Amino acid sequence: MEPYTWGVWVYIGETEELAVWRSRHEPLARTSSGESTLSEREFAKKFTALTHRMVHRKASGETYRRLANNCLGKLFL
């Protein structure tokens, strides 16, 4: 697994993050060919990775906040 410093990162501010969580996601229409093109597959892979990082970022922020406030252990009691 490569270090996070080697990856490409995108800054997602609070405004953008709220807009994504509040929007409704409609499925994308398929192309007439019936099969995904290479660019569609690459886009889907990058989009999935980006959304996973958004979720991980939110969870990590909450964990660090709880560690800083010394209340992480209270979750498990």
N, CA, C and O atoms as CSV, one atom per row, in Angstrom:
chain,resi,resn,atom,element,x,y,z
A,1,MET,N,N,0.851,-1.176,0.000
A,1,MET,CA,C,0.000,0.000,0.000
A,1,MET,C,C,0.896,1.237,0.000
A,1,MET,O,O,1.846,1.324,0.778
A,2,GLU,N,N,0.595,2.167,-0.853
A,2,GLU,CA,C,1.434,3.355,-0.955
A,2,GLU,C,C,1.062,4.387,0.107
A,2,GLU,O,O,-0.095,4.470,0.517
A,3,PRO,N,N,2.036,5.167,0.549
A,3,PRO,CA,C,1.732,6.213,1.534
A,3,PRO,C,C,0.759,7.238,0.967
A,3,PRO,O,O,0.709,7.471,-0.241
A,4,TYR,N,N,-0.003,7.836,1.852
A,4,TYR,CA,C,-1.003,8.815,1.398
A,4,TYR,C,C,-0.362,10.023,0.744
A,4,TYR,O,O,-1.021,10.720,-0.027
A,5,THR,N,N,0.893,10.288,1.027
A,5,THR,CA,C,1.563,11.448,0.421
A,5,THR,C,C,1.835,11.245,-1.057
A,5,THR,O,O,2.091,12.215,-1.770
A,6,TRP,N,N,1.787,10.016,-1.534
A,6,TRP,CA,C,2.032,9.739,-2.944
A,6,TRP,C,C,0.767,9.883,-3.782
A,6,TRP,O,O,0.851,10.012,-5.003
A,7,GLY,N,N,-0.377,9.863,-3.160
A,7,GLY,CA,C,-1.641,9.899,-3.887
A,7,GLY,C,C,-2.028,11.304,-4.308
A,7,GLY,O,O,-1.448,12.291,-3.854
A,8,VAL,N,N,-3.014,11.374,-5.179
A,8,VAL,CA,C,-3.575,12.653,-5.612
A,8,VAL,C,C,-4.712,12.995,-4.662
A,8,VAL,O,O,-5.606,12.179,-4.442
A,9,TRP,N,N,-4.682,14.192,-4.102
A,9,TRP,CA,C,-5.693,14.609,-3.136
A,9,TRP,C,C,-6.486,15.780,-3.692
A,9,TRP,O,O,-5.952,16.623,-4.412
A,10,VAL,N,N,-7.734,15.821,-3.356
A,10,VAL,CA,C,-8.625,16.906,-3.763
A,10,VAL,C,C,-9.178,17.518,-2.486
A,10,VAL,O,O,-9.683,16.801,-1.623
A,11,TYR,N,N,-9.086,18.847,-2.355
A,11,TYR,CA,C,-9.645,19.493,-1.184
A,11,TYR,C,C,-11.149,19.653,-1.372
A,11,TYR,O,O,-11.612,20.199,-2.375
A,12,ILE,N,N,-11.891,19.173,-0.403
A,12,ILE,CA,C,-13.342,19.314,-0.427
A,12,ILE,C,C,-13.714,20.122,0.805
A,12,ILE,O,O,-13.612,19.648,1.936
A,13,GLY,N,N,-14.146,21.348,0.560
A,13,GLY,CA,C,-14.509,22.228,1.651
A,13,GLY,C,C,-15.860,21.870,2.230
A,13,GLY,O,O,-16.572,21.013,1.706
A,14,GLU,N,N,-16.199,22.530,3.310
A,14,GLU,CA,C,-17.465,22.251,3.993
A,14,GLU,C,C,-18.667,22.509,3.083
A,14,GLU,O,O,-19.639,21.755,3.108
A,15,THR,N,N,-18.600,23.566,2.289
A,15,THR,CA,C,-19.700,23.897,1.387
A,15,THR,C,C,-19.919,22.808,0.355
A,15,THR,O,O,-21.053,22.390,0.120
A,16,GLU,N,N,-18.843,22.346,-0.261
A,16,GLU,CA,C,-18.949,21.293,-1.268
A,16,GLU,C,C,-19.432,19.985,-0.661
A,16,GLU,O,O,-20.239,19.273,-1.258
A,17,GLU,N,N,-18.933,19.674,0.527
A,17,GLU,CA,C,-19.327,18.426,1.171
A,17,GLU,C,C,-20.816,18.425,1.503
A,17,GLU,O,O,-21.503,17.428,1.279
A,18,LEU,N,N,-21.312,19.530,2.032
A,18,LEU,CA,C,-22.743,19.626,2.337
A,18,LEU,C,C,-23.589,19.510,1.085
A,18,LEU,O,O,-24.644,18.876,1.100
A,19,ALA,N,N,-23.131,20.119,0.001
A,19,ALA,CA,C,-23.883,20.045,-1.256
A,19,ALA,C,C,-23.985,18.605,-1.753
A,19,ALA,O,O,-25.029,18.202,-2.266
A,20,VAL,N,N,-22.920,17.832,-1.608
A,20,VAL,CA,C,-22.936,16.439,-2.059
A,20,VAL,C,C,-23.885,15.608,-1.198
A,20,VAL,O,O,-24.671,14.819,-1.723
A,21,TRP,N,N,-23.816,15.783,0.114
A,21,TRP,CA,C,-24.649,14.974,0.998
A,21,TRP,C,C,-26.123,15.335,0.869
A,21,TRP,O,O,-26.981,14.483,1.102
A,22,ARG,N,N,-26.438,16.571,0.505
A,22,ARG,CA,C,-27.838,16.994,0.388
A,22,ARG,C,C,-28.444,16.701,-0.982
A,22,ARG,O,O,-29.666,16.653,-1.121
A,23,SER,N,N,-27.609,16.506,-1.983
A,23,SER,CA,C,-28.127,16.293,-3.330
A,23,SER,C,C,-28.618,14.859,-3.506
A,23,SER,O,O,-28.180,13.939,-2.815
A,24,ARG,N,N,-29.521,14.702,-4.432
A,24,ARG,CA,C,-30.003,13.365,-4.778
A,24,ARG,C,C,-29.182,12.868,-5.954
A,24,ARG,O,O,-28.974,13.588,-6.930
A,25,HIS,N,N,-28.726,11.657,-5.852
A,25,HIS,CA,C,-27.902,11.094,-6.909
A,25,HIS,C,C,-28.755,10.212,-7.800
A,25,HIS,O,O,-29.243,9.165,-7.376
A,26,GLU,N,N,-28.928,10.642,-9.027
A,26,GLU,CA,C,-29.654,9.856,-10.019
A,26,GLU,C,C,-28.662,8.981,-10.767
A,26,GLU,O,O,-27.545,9.419,-11.045
A,27,PRO,N,N,-29.045,7.757,-11.097
A,27,PRO,CA,C,-28.125,6.918,-11.868
A,27,PRO,C,C,-27.838,7.527,-13.231
A,27,PRO,O,O,-28.712,8.125,-13.858
A,28,LEU,N,N,-26.615,7.367,-13.671
A,28,LEU,CA,C,-26.230,7.903,-14.971
A,28,LEU,C,C,-26.801,7.034,-16.082
A,28,LEU,O,O,-26.895,5.814,-15.950
A,29,ALA,N,N,-27.180,7.681,-17.177
A,29,ALA,CA,C,-27.706,6.950,-18.325
A,29,ALA,C,C,-26.577,6.215,-19.036
A,29,ALA,O,O,-25.460,6.724,-19.122
A,30,ARG,N,N,-26.857,5.053,-19.531
A,30,ARG,CA,C,-25.864,4.263,-20.256
A,30,ARG,C,C,-25.706,4.797,-21.671
A,30,ARG,O,O,-26.619,5.403,-22.232
A,31,THR,N,N,-24.550,4.561,-22.224
A,31,THR,CA,C,-24.322,4.928,-23.618
A,31,THR,C,C,-25.005,3.904,-24.516
A,31,THR,O,O,-25.350,2.812,-24.064
A,32,SER,N,N,-25.195,4.243,-25.755
A,32,SER,CA,C,-25.894,3.358,-26.672
A,32,SER,C,C,-25.110,2.089,-26.991
A,32,SER,O,O,-25.681,1.116,-27.483
A,33,SER,N,N,-23.818,2.091,-26.717
A,33,SER,CA,C,-23.002,0.927,-27.040
A,33,SER,C,C,-23.312,-0.270,-26.144
A,33,SER,O,O,-23.061,-1.413,-26.524
A,34,GLY,N,N,-23.857,-0.009,-24.954
A,34,GLY,CA,C,-24.179,-1.104,-24.045
A,34,GLY,C,C,-23.023,-1.543,-23.175
A,34,GLY,O,O,-23.231,-2.272,-22.205
A,35,GLU,N,N,-21.825,-1.127,-23.487
A,35,GLU,CA,C,-20.657,-1.464,-22.686
A,35,GLU,C,C,-19.961,-0.195,-22.228
A,35,GLU,O,O,-20.019,0.842,-22.890
A,36,SER,N,N,-19.306,-0.298,-21.092
A,36,SER,CA,C,-18.561,0.848,-20.583
A,36,SER,C,C,-17.294,1.048,-21.408
A,36,SER,O,O,-16.612,0.094,-21.781
A,37,THR,N,N,-17.012,2.277,-21.671
A,37,THR,CA,C,-15.745,2.583,-22.326
A,37,THR,C,C,-14.667,2.651,-21.256
A,37,THR,O,O,-14.966,2.687,-20.062
A,38,LEU,N,N,-13.446,2.670,-21.679
A,38,LEU,CA,C,-12.338,2.740,-20.739
A,38,LEU,C,C,-12.426,4.014,-19.893
A,38,LEU,O,O,-12.173,3.980,-18.689
A,39,SER,N,N,-12.787,5.138,-20.527
A,39,SER,CA,C,-12.865,6.396,-19.779
A,39,SER,C,C,-13.990,6.354,-18.746
A,39,SER,O,O,-13.845,6.918,-17.661
A,40,GLU,N,N,-15.104,5.700,-19.060
A,40,GLU,CA,C,-16.194,5.575,-18.090
A,40,GLU,C,C,-15.770,4.738,-16.893
A,40,GLU,O,O,-16.080,5.072,-15.749
A,41,ARG,N,N,-15.061,3.649,-17.165
A,41,ARG,CA,C,-14.596,2.789,-16.072
A,41,ARG,C,C,-13.575,3.512,-15.205
A,41,ARG,O,O,-13.607,3.396,-13.979
A,42,GLU,N,N,-12.670,4.258,-15.830
A,42,GLU,CA,C,-11.679,5.020,-15.067
A,42,GLU,C,C,-12.355,6.088,-14.217
A,42,GLU,O,O,-11.987,6.291,-13.060
A,43,PHE,N,N,-13.352,6.775,-14.796
A,43,PHE,CA,C,-14.076,7.791,-14.042
A,43,PHE,C,C,-14.780,7.154,-12.851
A,43,PHE,O,O,-14.715,7.682,-11.741
A,44,ALA,N,N,-15.450,6.031,-13.066
A,44,ALA,CA,C,-16.162,5.359,-11.979
A,44,ALA,C,C,-15.209,4.944,-10.873
A,44,ALA,O,O,-15.539,5.063,-9.693
A,45,LYS,N,N,-14.024,4.455,-11.243
A,45,LYS,CA,C,-13.033,4.037,-10.257
A,45,LYS,C,C,-12.553,5.240,-9.437
A,45,LYS,O,O,-12.447,5.156,-8.213
A,46,LYS,N,N,-12.266,6.351,-10.109
A,46,LYS,CA,C,-11.795,7.551,-9.406
A,46,LYS,C,C,-12.902,8.152,-8.534
A,46,LYS,O,O,-12.637,8.623,-7.428
A,47,PHE,N,N,-14.140,8.136,-9.032
A,47,PHE,CA,C,-15.265,8.668,-8.273
A,47,PHE,C,C,-15.481,7.850,-7.003
A,47,PHE,O,O,-15.705,8.409,-5.929
A,48,THR,N,N,-15.414,6.543,-7.127
A,48,THR,CA,C,-15.580,5.667,-5.960
A,48,THR,C,C,-14.479,5.918,-4.944
A,48,THR,O,O,-14.755,6.010,-3.748
A,49,ALA,N,N,-13.255,6.028,-5.391
A,49,ALA,CA,C,-12.142,6.289,-4.483
A,49,ALA,C,C,-12.306,7.630,-3.776
A,49,ALA,O,O,-12.029,7.746,-2.583
A,50,LEU,N,N,-12.755,8.635,-4.510
A,50,LEU,CA,C,-12.947,9.961,-3.923
A,50,LEU,C,C,-14.043,9.950,-2.867
A,50,LEU,O,O,-13.871,10.540,-1.800
A,51,THR,N,N,-15.161,9.295,-3.140
A,51,THR,CA,C,-16.240,9.259,-2.154
A,51,THR,C,C,-15.831,8.457,-0.924
A,51,THR,O,O,-16.235,8.791,0.189
A,52,HIS,N,N,-15.037,7.406,-1.106
A,52,HIS,CA,C,-14.542,6.648,0.052
A,52,HIS,C,C,-13.631,7.514,0.900
A,52,HIS,O,O,-13.681,7.450,2.128
A,53,ARG,N,N,-12.791,8.330,0.253
A,53,ARG,CA,C,-11.918,9.230,1.018
A,53,ARG,C,C,-12.734,10.270,1.777
A,53,ARG,O,O,-12.382,10.637,2.898
A,54,MET,N,N,-13.829,10.751,1.171
A,54,MET,CA,C,-14.679,11.726,1.869
A,54,MET,C,C,-15.239,11.117,3.149
A,54,MET,O,O,-15.216,11.751,4.204
A,55,VAL,N,N,-15.735,9.902,3.059
A,55,VAL,CA,C,-16.301,9.238,4.228
A,55,VAL,C,C,-15.211,8.972,5.259
A,55,VAL,O,O,-15.423,9.185,6.453
A,56,HIS,N,N,-14.038,8.506,4.805
A,56,HIS,CA,C,-12.935,8.239,5.723
A,56,HIS,C,C,-12.468,9.520,6.392
A,56,HIS,O,O,-12.126,9.517,7.574
A,57,ARG,N,N,-12.451,10.622,5.638
A,57,ARG,CA,C,-12.029,11.911,6.181
A,57,ARG,C,C,-12.955,12.337,7.308
A,57,ARG,O,O,-12.500,12.821,8.344
A,58,LYS,N,N,-14.244,12.159,7.106
A,58,LYS,CA,C,-15.229,12.548,8.119
A,58,LYS,C,C,-15.069,11.686,9.374
A,58,LYS,O,O,-15.103,12.206,10.489
A,59,ALA,N,N,-14.896,10.379,9.199
A,59,ALA,CA,C,-14.723,9.473,10.330
A,59,ALA,C,C,-13.409,9.750,11.059
A,59,ALA,O,O,-13.371,9.729,12.290
A,60,SER,N,N,-12.338,10.009,10.319
A,60,SER,CA,C,-11.047,10.299,10.940
A,60,SER,C,C,-11.112,11.589,11.740
A,60,SER,O,O,-10.565,11.669,12.840
A,61,GLY,N,N,-11.767,12.584,11.201
A,61,GLY,CA,C,-11.921,13.856,11.913
A,61,GLY,C,C,-12.651,13.678,13.228
A,61,GLY,O,O,-12.275,14.270,14.240
A,62,GLU,N,N,-13.691,12.866,13.214
A,62,GLU,CA,C,-14.443,12.598,14.441
A,62,GLU,C,C,-13.584,11.842,15.448
A,62,GLU,O,O,-13.627,12.141,16.642
A,63,THR,N,N,-12.811,10.875,14.989
A,63,THR,CA,C,-11.931,10.119,15.885
A,63,THR,C,C,-10.884,11.030,16.508
A,63,THR,O,O,-10.653,10.967,17.716
A,64,TYR,N,N,-10.246,11.876,15.703
A,64,TYR,CA,C,-9.237,12.798,16.238
A,64,TYR,C,C,-9.858,13.792,17.218
A,64,TYR,O,O,-9.232,14.150,18.216
A,65,ARG,N,N,-11.077,14.238,16.944
A,65,ARG,CA,C,-11.754,15.159,17.856
A,65,ARG,C,C,-11.983,14.479,19.202
A,65,ARG,O,O,-11.762,15.077,20.255
A,66,ARG,N,N,-12.427,13.225,19.158
A,66,ARG,CA,C,-12.671,12.494,20.401
A,66,ARG,C,C,-11.369,12.202,21.156
A,66,ARG,O,O,-11.334,12.249,22.386
A,67,LEU,N,N,-10.307,11.902,20.412
A,67,LEU,CA,C,-9.019,11.701,21.068
A,67,LEU,C,C,-8.547,12.985,21.743
A,67,LEU,O,O,-8.051,12.957,22.869
A,68,ALA,N,N,-8.706,14.112,21.048
A,68,ALA,CA,C,-8.276,15.396,21.599
A,68,ALA,C,C,-9.078,15.764,22.841
A,68,ALA,O,O,-8.546,16.374,23.769
A,69,ASN,N,N,-10.358,15.393,22.860
A,69,ASN,CA,C,-11.209,15.698,24.010
A,69,ASN,C,C,-11.176,14.589,25.060
A,69,ASN,O,O,-11.889,14.650,26.062
A,70,ASN,N,N,-10.346,13.579,24.823
A,70,ASN,CA,C,-10.181,12.456,25.742
A,70,ASN,C,C,-11.509,11.758,26.047
A,70,ASN,O,O,-11.774,11.392,27.192
A,71,CYS,N,N,-12.332,11.579,25.029
A,71,CYS,CA,C,-13.614,10.894,25.251
A,71,CYS,C,C,-13.805,9.694,24.347
A,71,CYS,O,O,-14.929,9.216,24.193
A,72,LEU,N,N,-12.729,9.190,23.738
A,72,LEU,CA,C,-12.845,8.032,22.861
A,72,LEU,C,C,-13.225,6.776,23.641
A,72,LEU,O,O,-14.048,5.986,23.178
A,73,GLY,N,N,-12.639,6.587,24.804
A,73,GLY,CA,C,-12.903,5.405,25.608
A,73,GLY,C,C,-14.328,5.332,26.111
A,73,GLY,O,O,-14.806,4.236,26.404
A,74,LYS,N,N,-15.023,6.436,26.223
A,74,LYS,CA,C,-16.392,6.458,26.732
A,74,LYS,C,C,-17.362,5.771,25.779
A,74,LYS,O,O,-18.460,5.391,26.185
A,75,LEU,N,N,-16.974,5.607,24.524
A,75,LEU,CA,C,-17.847,4.939,23.569
A,75,LEU,C,C,-17.984,3.454,23.860
A,75,LEU,O,O,-19.010,2.852,23.543
A,76,PHE,N,N,-16.968,2.861,24.458
A,76,PHE,CA,C,-16.925,1.422,24.636
A,76,PHE,C,C,-17.394,0.963,26.022
A,76,PHE,O,O,-17.391,-0.235,26.302
A,77,LEU,N,N,-17.787,1.877,26.874
A,77,LEU,CA,C,-18.237,1.500,28.225
A,77,LEU,C,C,-19.692,1.193,28.260
A,77,LEU,O,O,-20.228,0.860,29.318
